[in-house]
Structures are given as structure tokens and as C-alpha cells.
């Protein structure tokens, strides 16, 4: 195994301003992702409710299936 020069360097120190900027960007990114998730969830829920209403309307409009007349019963011995 060959070591590359500078392969074990300690992490670069960042300034306080850079740290605050990264923190602010991270918070904005999280809010955006959550709002996109909420939008998708609301759209899914709305579509599911619409489809459920359509299904119930179809089932209510359909005539109930005719009951089958019972056939002659086999005699027990």
C-alpha cells in the first residue's frame, strides 16, 4: 500500500463566519426539503380522497348483484 503525500492531513479549520454561513444554508435546505415533502403529501392525500369518492359513487350507482337461488340440498344419510 502506497501512501499519497498529504493523505493524513488534519481537517481544514474554518472561520466563524464560514461556520455561520454553512449553518444558515443547512437550515434553508432543510426547510425547502420539508416543504417539498409536505406539498407531495398533500397532493397524494387529495388524489386518494378524490379516487375514493369516485369509487364509492360507482359502487352506489351499480345495481346490487342478484342473489343466487339456493339449489336443492343433498340428502344426508
Secondary structure, 3 states (H helix, E strand, C coil): CCCCCCCCCCCCCCCHHHHHHHHHHHHHHHHHHHHHHHHHHHHHHHHHHHHHHHHHHHHHHCCCCCCCCCCCCCCCC
